[in-house]
């Protein structure tokens, strides 16, 4: 895929959705961090259902620690892997207080030192909370990048680095959200909805359902 086609793809995404953002509900970098940790192997919808009750009670590291592991588990028990996530969240809260003054750090290196936070989670926080042009490659972005031909790669990191290299700078900040939403609602895993896809004439997928 050449640069002209890539530019047209993201021009169309921007025209259709000028201000994309995450579907996770949050009001601060801390709430976003916790929501993203909870979203691992869970849907944004299920996370939002839990955090709508959790965040009014615990929207800072200090308040989260006051809940304790039992209280936090009770609040997030509808989410998969909730026991492990509760432990990681409380350990993260301790680190935020002890090492960062209760604030969420602004570098990938510092974020990835937090329990339960990997490269993808760090990239989401950097992009969505702090406006960094990062690319958090989840299963949706990995699928869309490979299927369409925008940036093919065998690993998540390979796709991430290729996307950052080939996406024009003006689109880089929002590209993460456009690709996730496209993969979630149009370029779905089993049977992509090519007939309603706004880039189907630019996509290199050979088995289009038109």
Steps between C-alpha positions, in 0.01 A plus 500: 500500500640838403499822699230664286251224578585505869444873512162461331400227746566723800349802330176303470518382860544860614213626286267235643617545861698822558548455875530129586570388852493193719168341594624453855342749740743706709551850643872500583825328397470280811149385410614431143797296623277287722239455226763386250647251750150364557433476125758226440305200365175687570272728301490875548128466570557262792774725640278807481222320686741427785679835511175698508462367853870481585629845403250707705637318806864467400636744241850547648773255604440583866125432481560182301729371774237583761265257325744220561524182298164367618317820416669536163432138409132550582485807275663332197394136542292516180822542300723212397818434702369737767706350785830550321394843378405607852845404631675680214288814540572527872872441443493765229328745735774446757768569237321812375494642853851397599681579173287755311323709759168334421511605133507280191846524337541638150766268361466150361794378707341612827155376404626154408652460847149510650347156577260388229617767256660385176598685185146511361351642821781754524439609142127550566571721800767700317274550199162560661592672827811687392457552126807307388491360141536140615344187351351247741469190283226270626339209316281738297786720377721197433224347286410818312862597431579156357172438319482837326869515420554829685783345703561127491702329770530169684516650848317774686820701537584468132156630403523783756836621368388474136183699570696774676736516204247495216204702634532870410572717803173693488305177557732326745337603827148390400596197288498274804131570563391490136657158447358354821148622422529379141604155620236489771201594285584456129813295433392235749684171541275232353306679228613854427224740394668599175175621340476789747874563532605852405842382381401180318630633166840572656533183709722214380294222660444234232185340645273803521132452579353759263 
